């Protein structure tokens, strides 16, 4: 299962990306995460459906300093054939 995720709220400057990377690795989810200029966080999660759903549930809460307002996910159609090796924190866009 591969999904494209957008997280909105107070999610930058609160350790969200590092915590998300840690949570993804614990669950065996591959993909990436990055900050967006609009203040949101963007990510791609790839893995077993239960693991991806568990990471989405975590993203709805985030780390303690975060205040998540909304999490949107949709199938990552452009990434269906791509296999990620780990979980990376990418430069902001």
WOTANOR-V559411 format. One record per residue. RES is the residue in one small letter. SS is DSSP state (helix for helix, strand for strand, loop for the rest). PHI is phi in degrees with one decimal (none if undefined). BURIAL is 1 if it has 16 or more other C-alpha atoms within 10 Angstrom, else 0. Layout:
RES_SS_PHI_BURIAL / RES_SS_PHI_BURIAL
//
This chain:
x_loop_none_0 / x_strand_-130.4_1 / x_strand_-129.5_1 / x_strand_-99.4_1 / x_strand_-125.7_1 / x_strand_-127.4_1 / x_strand_-119.3_1 / x_strand_-117.0_1 / x_strand_139.2_0 / x_strand_-87.1_1 / x_loop_-125.5_1 / x_loop_-115.5_1 / x_loop_78.3_0 / x_loop_-125.7_0 / x_loop_81.4_0 / x_helix_-62.0_1 / x_helix_-61.8_1 / x_helix_-62.6_0 / x_helix_-65.3_0 / x_helix_-64.1_1 / x_helix_-57.5_1 / x_helix_-61.6_0 / x_helix_-63.6_1 / x_helix_-63.2_1 / x_helix_-63.7_1 / x_helix_-61.6_0 / x_helix_-95.3_1 / x_loop_75.1_1 / x_loop_-91.4_1 / x_strand_-105.6_1 / x_strand_138.4_1 / x_strand_-157.7_1 / x_strand_-144.4_1 / x_strand_-155.9_1 / x_strand_-79.8_1 / x_loop_-110.5_0 / x_loop_-61.4_0 / x_loop_-79.5_0 / x_loop_94.8_0 / x_loop_-89.0_1 / x_strand_-119.2_1 / x_strand_-115.4_1 / x_strand_-152.9_1 / x_strand_-124.2_1 / x_strand_-111.2_1 / x_strand_-137.1_1 / x_loop_166.0_1 / x_loop_-63.3_0 / x_helix_-51.5_0 / x_helix_-64.8_0 / x_helix_-69.3_1 / x_helix_-63.8_1 / x_helix_-62.7_0 / x_helix_-65.4_0 / x_helix_-69.8_1 / x_helix_-61.6_1 / x_helix_-62.4_0 / x_helix_-63.1_0 / x_helix_-61.1_1 / x_loop_-67.6_1 / x_loop_-105.4_0 / x_loop_71.6_1 / x_loop_-71.9_1 / x_loop_-53.7_0 / x_loop_-80.5_0 / x_loop_-79.1_1 / x_strand_-131.3_1 / x_strand_-77.2_1 / x_strand_-97.4_0 / x_strand_-154.5_0 / x_strand_-128.9_1 / x_strand_-114.4_0 / x_strand_-138.2_1 / x_strand_-148.7_0 / x_strand_-56.6_0 / x_loop_-88.4_1 / x_helix_-59.0_0 / x_helix_-72.4_0 / x_helix_-107.2_0 / x_loop_-61.0_0 / x_loop_-94.1_0 / x_loop_-86.1_0 / x_loop_-112.3_0 / x_loop_-83.6_1 / x_loop_-91.5_0 / x_loop_-145.1_0 / x_strand_-130.2_1 / x_strand_-110.8_1 / x_strand_-98.2_0 / x_loop_-95.1_0 / x_loop_-61.9_0 / x_loop_-64.6_0 / x_loop_-128.4_0
//
